[in-house]
Amino acid sequence: MRDPVVIAGGGPGGLALAVSLAQQGIGVTVLERDKVLARDLRAGSFHPPTIEMFDQLGVGDAMRTAGIRVPHWQMRDRVEGIVAEFDLGLLAKDTPYPYRLHCEQHKLTPILLERLEEFDNARAHFATRLTSATDNGDHVMARISGPEGDAEIRASYLVGAEGARSIVRKGLGIEFEGFTWPERYLVASALYDLSQHGFTENAYIADPDEWCAIFKMPHQGGPGLWRLAFPIPPEIPDEKALELSFVKQKLAGFVPALGTANIPYWSIYAVHQRVAGTFRVGRQLLLGDAAHVNNPLGAMGLNSAVHDAINLGEKLGKVILGNRSADDDLLDLYARQRRGVAIEFVQAMSIRNKRLLEERDPVLRKQRLDEIRATAADPAKAYDYLLRTSMIASVRRAAEIT
Ligand SMILES: Cc1cc2nc3c(=O)[nH]c(=O)nc-3n(C[C@H](O)[C@H](O)[C@H](O)COP(=O)(O)OP(=O)(O)OC[C@H]3O[C@@H](n4cnc5c(N)ncnc54)[C@H](O)[C@@H]3O)c2cc1C
């Protein structure tokens, strides 16, 4: 039996890669630092290519059952109301799934883990963290700390999928180039049906002081669970921003009725725009947040983690099962393709989306919102725009990089 691929991190990226390798018959070991899968509020909007990748991983039906289909999204102005509405149905010839699938990240990871458990060649160790690693040329030695103490695992390849503070990335001395935004984002979920105010299940509200991103999440019965994400300026401390009265007051600013709605969850987090200097050094590779982080406007972080996993899974599979002389080329190609689109698409678009929502200059603001309005009104322009915003163009572009 060959040394397994060891994946540090049992988040969506790490588990997606593990399933991809396991279903090719490759031995794979996932190390997850926490005792259980993460349950906190994070991403939850999947683009069409990601939904197609769920099929490749054997979890497409489970995800489509768990999530809700969102075929339309709106761009709004906080004062004027709807600026433009887009229909993902325009992409029907490009994807079998012309919609966004809304489903919380903490529902995807148990589905992936359950799928992984179907394979005898796969293992997941919880409460077990990667502490360091050494590339010995023909294998990697991963040092771990778990319930039975410290140990070493020999791996054919080590993949750092352990989030933005990646031990693998830091151990290799790879720069995490970019910046952190001064404001944090508050995400609050309201049991209140915003469709009665004309909102689509995904909507963005532009405002120079306080923009907002809205996502309806699956919820049994009642009005549905609507998540709102908006900025908290640096001068407001976390403790203040997390007071329920403060959260409700902010929500009421967007839709007055939200001020008295039931708010079951809320949290705050810092937002970064960073890309690792390389995604590969020898037998160690990076994927997902370990390799790149971005603001959530456009919902591209989690989707990118899955896209990385599928791309790397195919290439590692070929390298491990096939022609070993192709090793370097193929794994470097993964790094070039996925790092290329992380910079060209994900960083560029997520920064542009944020600038559009928060533009303060009234002339530029009007010009940009007029452009969005004109794009939505012209089917050819809307089609091109949707190809980019749905990440279909980024997956196609990655495949072109040689
Ligand atoms: C607080 C927060 C809120 C977010 N909210 C949004 C949002 O609203 N919208 C959006 O689009 N995106 C959001 N994101 C980003 C999105 O969640 C990520 O892009 C996505 O989780 C990336 O998946 P991943 O598998 O690469 O990493 P992660 O999901 O971070 O998974 C990494 C895993 O590695 C484990 N780990 C860490 N260190 C070690 C170690 N040394 N050894 C073993 N395991 C380790 C962690 O416990 C974790 O389970 C948010 C991220 C965070 C952190």
Ligand as a Chemical Component Dictionary entry (heavy atoms), coordinates in Angstrom:
data_LIG
# 
_chem_comp.id                   LIG 
_chem_comp.type                 NON-POLYMER 
_chem_comp.pdbx_formal_charge   0 
_chem_comp.three_letter_code    LIG 
# 
loop_
_chem_comp_atom.comp_id 
_chem_comp_atom.atom_id 
_chem_comp_atom.alt_atom_id 
_chem_comp_atom.type_symbol 
_chem_comp_atom.charge 
_chem_comp_atom.model_Cartn_x 
_chem_comp_atom.model_Cartn_y 
_chem_comp_atom.model_Cartn_z 
_chem_comp_atom.pdbx_ordinal 
LIG C1  C1  C 0 -15.730 33.192 10.511 1  
LIG C2  C2  C 0 -15.873 33.017 9.033  2  
LIG C3  C3  C 0 -17.017 33.449 8.383  3  
LIG C4  C4  C 0 -17.147 33.307 7.012  4  
LIG N1  N1  N 0 -18.270 33.749 6.404  5  
LIG C5  C5  C 0 -18.391 33.677 5.065  6  
LIG C6  C6  C 0 -19.534 34.177 4.410  7  
LIG O1  O1  O 0 -20.472 34.709 5.032  8  
LIG N2  N2  N 0 -19.604 34.070 3.055  9  
LIG C7  C7  C 0 -18.572 33.514 2.331  10 
LIG O2  O2  O 0 -18.665 33.437 1.094  11 
LIG N3  N3  N 0 -17.487 33.022 2.940  12 
LIG C8  C8  C 0 -17.365 33.089 4.281  13 
LIG N4  N4  N 0 -16.253 32.612 4.887  14 
LIG C9  C9  C 0 -15.253 31.946 4.063  15 
LIG C10 C10 C 0 -15.589 30.465 3.837  16 
LIG O3  O3  O 0 -16.186 29.942 4.985  17 
LIG C11 C11 C 0 -14.314 29.754 3.466  18 
LIG O4  O4  O 0 -13.918 30.230 2.191  19 
LIG C12 C12 C 0 -14.395 28.226 3.439  20 
LIG O5  O5  O 0 -14.691 27.735 4.719  21 
LIG C13 C13 C 0 -13.088 27.641 2.934  22 
LIG O6  O6  O 0 -13.048 26.263 3.180  23 
LIG P1  P1  P 0 -11.691 25.549 3.557  24 
LIG O7  O7  O 0 -12.020 24.084 3.609  25 
LIG O8  O8  O 0 -10.604 25.997 2.669  26 
LIG O9  O9  O 0 -11.257 26.083 5.002  27 
LIG P2  P2  P 0 -12.006 26.051 6.396  28 
LIG O10 O10 O 0 -13.471 25.966 6.225  29 
LIG O11 O11 O 0 -11.433 27.154 7.202  30 
LIG O12 O12 O 0 -11.565 24.662 7.040  31 
LIG C14 C14 C 0 -10.293 24.476 7.604  32 
LIG C15 C15 C 0 -10.383 23.358 8.633  33 
LIG O13 O13 O 0 -9.058  23.080 9.084  34 
LIG C16 C16 C 0 -9.075  22.867 10.483 35 
LIG N5  N5  N 0 -7.712  23.152 10.965 36 
LIG C17 C17 C 0 -7.145  24.344 11.217 37 
LIG N6  N6  N 0 -5.845  24.176 11.598 38 
LIG C18 C18 C 0 -5.602  22.848 11.563 39 
LIG C19 C19 C 0 -4.449  22.053 11.823 40 
LIG N7  N7  N 0 -3.280  22.590 12.203 41 
LIG N8  N8  N 0 -4.539  20.703 11.683 42 
LIG C20 C20 C 0 -5.730  20.132 11.292 43 
LIG N9  N9  N 0 -6.857  20.844 11.040 44 
LIG C21 C21 C 0 -6.780  22.190 11.157 45 
LIG C22 C22 C 0 -10.152 23.814 10.996 46 
LIG O14 O14 O 0 -10.650 23.370 12.246 47 
LIG C23 C23 C 0 -11.189 23.729 9.874  48 
LIG O15 O15 O 0 -12.147 22.716 10.118 49 
LIG C24 C24 C 0 -16.103 32.725 6.256  50 
LIG C25 C25 C 0 -14.958 32.268 6.908  51 
LIG C26 C26 C 0 -14.827 32.423 8.276  52 
LIG C27 C27 C 0 -13.568 31.931 8.940  53 
# 
loop_
_chem_comp_bond.comp_id 
_chem_comp_bond.atom_id_1 
_chem_comp_bond.atom_id_2 
_chem_comp_bond.value_order 
_chem_comp_bond.pdbx_ordinal 
LIG C1  C2  SING 1  
LIG C2  C3  SING 2  
LIG C2  C26 DOUB 3  
LIG C3  C4  DOUB 4  
LIG C4  N1  SING 5  
LIG C4  C24 SING 6  
LIG N1  C5  DOUB 7  
LIG C5  C6  SING 8  
LIG C5  C8  SING 9  
LIG C6  O1  DOUB 10 
LIG C6  N2  SING 11 
LIG N2  C7  SING 12 
LIG C7  O2  DOUB 13 
LIG C7  N3  SING 14 
LIG N3  C8  DOUB 15 
LIG C8  N4  SING 16 
LIG N4  C9  SING 17 
LIG N4  C24 SING 18 
LIG C9  C10 SING 19 
LIG C10 O3  SING 20 
LIG C10 C11 SING 21 
LIG C11 O4  SING 22 
LIG C11 C12 SING 23 
LIG C12 O5  SING 24 
LIG C12 C13 SING 25 
LIG C13 O6  SING 26 
LIG O6  P1  SING 27 
LIG P1  O7  DOUB 28 
LIG P1  O8  SING 29 
LIG P1  O9  SING 30 
LIG O9  P2  SING 31 
LIG P2  O10 DOUB 32 
LIG P2  O11 SING 33 
LIG P2  O12 SING 34 
LIG O12 C14 SING 35 
LIG C14 C15 SING 36 
LIG C15 O13 SING 37 
LIG C15 C23 SING 38 
LIG O13 C16 SING 39 
LIG C16 N5  SING 40 
LIG C16 C22 SING 41 
LIG N5  C17 SING 42 
LIG N5  C21 SING 43 
LIG C17 N6  DOUB 44 
LIG N6  C18 SING 45 
LIG C18 C19 SING 46 
LIG C18 C21 DOUB 47 
LIG C19 N7  SING 48 
LIG C19 N8  DOUB 49 
LIG N8  C20 SING 50 
LIG C20 N9  DOUB 51 
LIG N9  C21 SING 52 
LIG C22 O14 SING 53 
LIG C22 C23 SING 54 
LIG C23 O15 SING 55 
LIG C24 C25 DOUB 56 
LIG C25 C26 SING 57 
LIG C26 C27 SING 58 
# 
